[in-house]
Amino acid sequence: MDIIDKVSLKKFTTIRIGGRSSKIYFPETLEDLEHLKSKISLHKTIILGKGSNIAFKDSGYKNSIISLKHFRRPIRRIDDLQITSFASISCARFSKFCFKNKIPGFEFLHGIPGSLGGAIAMNAGAFGDEIWNHIDSVRCILHDGAIKVYKNNNIKTSYRYVDRSKIKIFLNATLNINKELKFNKLLLSKYSLQRSSSQPIRQWSSGCIFKNPSSKLAASSLIESADLSKERVGGIYVSRKHCNYLINDGTGTCHDLEELISFIQDKIKTKYNITLDREICIY
Ligand SMILES: Cc1cc2nc3c(=O)[nH]c(=O)nc-3n(C[C@H](O)[C@H](O)[C@H](O)COP(=O)(O)OP(=O)(O)OC[C@H]3O[C@@H](n4cnc5c(N)ncnc54)[C@H](O)[C@@H]3O)c2cc1C
């Protein structure tokens, strides 16, 4: 198992923000994780997927980090009704596997630049769908190190929320195939096109910074109508292409990001009396 120490955390996040790390562990197998469990306190450890919804403080992160980047990632269709996959697989690979096997229903995952585990932890979604709509069960490592399988209805989830109070690591998942859906080979490219035309996907960001206040009210519309689309703090600015994306121009810090987030939250609260909740995880 690779271990690195005292490196810049910037390169582990898609928004390229963060100070220096303490030890980062890269387990490859369950045995590596078992070994780690006995060595470090899981409580304070952060699990890193693909870093597409994480920013680290400029002062760095002092406790251990486990990256699942090198973890094995097999995916398998169990039968006509279910797929099983390790959480370390990327959403893109997962949806491509489904595409190749003509399994409908997972096209929405294609443009989400995270891992399946990250998607499960965040209840990631797009185009009116979200990952927990498809989960049958998840195998997890709990904070106390025990391994447990949870059925979908035993974990509380809602829009971009998953109750992780007992769960430390999502290891793998079994997902249901919806037999009612018809495979549409054009859907994947349709979604990709929609994304690239409306979102700044080539710039350094964490995707949408705020949760939408409701299914009928987008955070981006609020930010735009409050005339905040030209705001900037240091190296972090509001994207003109999609106002719910905050972009790092390469010089941005976590301090800049947090200042801009607070500034936008305050303005929206004052103007509309609406609280914008943050989607990005800042450690
Ligand atoms: C350009 C862009 C577009 C995006 N579009 C979308 C979108 O359409 N919809 C959407 O929902 N999100 C979107 N996002 C946000 C992000 O990609 C998702 O939230 C994604 O699911 C995060 O996965 P990750 O592997 O990168 O997780 P990370 O950012 O590494 O981690 C996020 C959180 O999940 C936890 N975590 C990660 N893996 C595990 C695991 N295996 N077990 C337990 N906890 C874990 C981390 O500890 C952290 O708390 C976008 C981001 C970008 C940069």
The ligand as an SDF file (V2000), in Angstrom:
LIG
                    3D

 53 58  0  0  0  0  0  0  0  0999 V2000
  -17.4820   19.7190  -13.1720 C   0  0  0  0  0  0  0  0  0  0  0  0
  -18.2650   19.0840  -12.0490 C   0  0  0  0  0  0  0  0  0  0  0  0
  -19.5750   18.6590  -12.2830 C   0  0  0  0  0  0  0  0  0  0  0  0
  -20.3220   18.0740  -11.2490 C   0  0  0  0  0  0  0  0  0  0  0  0
  -21.5920   17.6780  -11.5100 N   0  0  0  0  0  0  0  0  0  0  0  0
  -22.3210   17.1080  -10.5220 C   0  0  0  0  0  0  0  0  0  0  0  0
  -23.6660   16.6900  -10.7710 C   0  0  0  0  0  0  0  0  0  0  0  0
  -24.1970   16.8130  -11.8690 O   0  0  0  0  0  0  0  0  0  0  0  0
  -24.3580   16.1480   -9.7230 N   0  0  0  0  0  0  0  0  0  0  0  0
  -23.8180   15.9790   -8.4930 C   0  0  0  0  0  0  0  0  0  0  0  0
  -24.5010   15.4740   -7.5990 O   0  0  0  0  0  0  0  0  0  0  0  0
  -22.5420   16.3590   -8.2330 N   0  0  0  0  0  0  0  0  0  0  0  0
  -21.7860   16.9080   -9.2230 C   0  0  0  0  0  0  0  0  0  0  0  0
  -20.5000   17.3000   -8.9530 N   0  0  0  0  0  0  0  0  0  0  0  0
  -19.9460   17.1160   -7.5970 C   0  0  0  0  0  0  0  0  0  0  0  0
  -19.2000   15.7750   -7.3960 C   0  0  0  0  0  0  0  0  0  0  0  0
  -18.6740   15.2820   -8.6110 O   0  0  0  0  0  0  0  0  0  0  0  0
  -20.1030   14.7060   -6.7690 C   0  0  0  0  0  0  0  0  0  0  0  0
  -20.5850   15.1060   -5.5030 O   0  0  0  0  0  0  0  0  0  0  0  0
  -19.3730   13.3630   -6.6230 C   0  0  0  0  0  0  0  0  0  0  0  0
  -20.3020   12.3870   -6.2880 O   0  0  0  0  0  0  0  0  0  0  0  0
  -18.2630   13.3750   -5.5660 C   0  0  0  0  0  0  0  0  0  0  0  0
  -17.5330   12.1730   -5.7080 O   0  0  0  0  0  0  0  0  0  0  0  0
  -15.9830   12.0900   -5.3450 P   0  0  0  0  0  0  0  0  0  0  0  0
  -15.5300   10.6970   -5.5440 O   0  0  0  0  0  0  0  0  0  0  0  0
  -15.2340   13.1260   -6.0900 O   0  0  0  0  0  0  0  0  0  0  0  0
  -16.0540   12.4360   -3.8130 O   0  0  0  0  0  0  0  0  0  0  0  0
  -15.0570   13.3760   -2.9970 P   0  0  0  0  0  0  0  0  0  0  0  0
  -15.1680   14.7780   -3.4890 O   0  0  0  0  0  0  0  0  0  0  0  0
  -13.7110   12.7710   -2.9550 O   0  0  0  0  0  0  0  0  0  0  0  0
  -15.7430   13.2950   -1.5610 O   0  0  0  0  0  0  0  0  0  0  0  0
  -16.9850   13.9220   -1.2950 C   0  0  0  0  0  0  0  0  0  0  0  0
  -17.5030   13.4210    0.0630 C   0  0  0  0  0  0  0  0  0  0  0  0
  -17.7810   12.0270   -0.0330 O   0  0  0  0  0  0  0  0  0  0  0  0
  -16.9760   11.2950    0.9050 C   0  0  0  0  0  0  0  0  0  0  0  0
  -16.5880   10.0360    0.2300 N   0  0  0  0  0  0  0  0  0  0  0  0
  -16.0110    9.8810   -0.9800 C   0  0  0  0  0  0  0  0  0  0  0  0
  -15.8790    8.5730   -1.2610 N   0  0  0  0  0  0  0  0  0  0  0  0
  -16.3690    7.8990   -0.2070 C   0  0  0  0  0  0  0  0  0  0  0  0
  -16.5200    6.5050    0.1170 C   0  0  0  0  0  0  0  0  0  0  0  0
  -16.1350    5.5290   -0.7180 N   0  0  0  0  0  0  0  0  0  0  0  0
  -17.0650    6.1940    1.3250 N   0  0  0  0  0  0  0  0  0  0  0  0
  -17.4770    7.1560    2.1840 C   0  0  0  0  0  0  0  0  0  0  0  0
  -17.3680    8.4680    1.9360 N   0  0  0  0  0  0  0  0  0  0  0  0
  -16.8220    8.8300    0.7570 C   0  0  0  0  0  0  0  0  0  0  0  0
  -15.7990   12.1930    1.2240 C   0  0  0  0  0  0  0  0  0  0  0  0
  -15.2610   11.8950    2.5000 O   0  0  0  0  0  0  0  0  0  0  0  0
  -16.4690   13.5670    1.1860 C   0  0  0  0  0  0  0  0  0  0  0  0
  -17.1530   13.8130    2.3860 O   0  0  0  0  0  0  0  0  0  0  0  0
  -19.7270   17.8830   -9.9690 C   0  0  0  0  0  0  0  0  0  0  0  0
  -18.4120   18.2880   -9.7480 C   0  0  0  0  0  0  0  0  0  0  0  0
  -17.6690   18.8780  -10.7790 C   0  0  0  0  0  0  0  0  0  0  0  0
  -16.2450   19.2760  -10.5220 C   0  0  0  0  0  0  0  0  0  0  0  0
  1  2  1  0
  2  3  1  0
  2 52  2  0
  3  4  2  0
  4  5  1  0
  4 50  1  0
  5  6  2  0
  6  7  1  0
  6 13  1  0
  7  8  2  0
  7  9  1  0
  9 10  1  0
 10 11  2  0
 10 12  1  0
 12 13  2  0
 13 14  1  0
 14 15  1  0
 14 50  1  0
 15 16  1  0
 16 17  1  0
 16 18  1  0
 18 19  1  0
 18 20  1  0
 20 21  1  0
 20 22  1  0
 22 23  1  0
 23 24  1  0
 24 25  2  0
 24 26  1  0
 24 27  1  0
 27 28  1  0
 28 29  2  0
 28 30  1  0
 28 31  1  0
 31 32  1  0
 32 33  1  0
 33 34  1  0
 33 48  1  0
 34 35  1  0
 35 36  1  0
 35 46  1  0
 36 37  1  0
 36 45  1  0
 37 38  2  0
 38 39  1  0
 39 40  1  0
 39 45  2  0
 40 41  1  0
 40 42  2  0
 42 43  1  0
 43 44  2  0
 44 45  1  0
 46 47  1  0
 46 48  1  0
 48 49  1  0
 50 51  2  0
 51 52  1  0
 52 53  1  0
M  END
$$$$
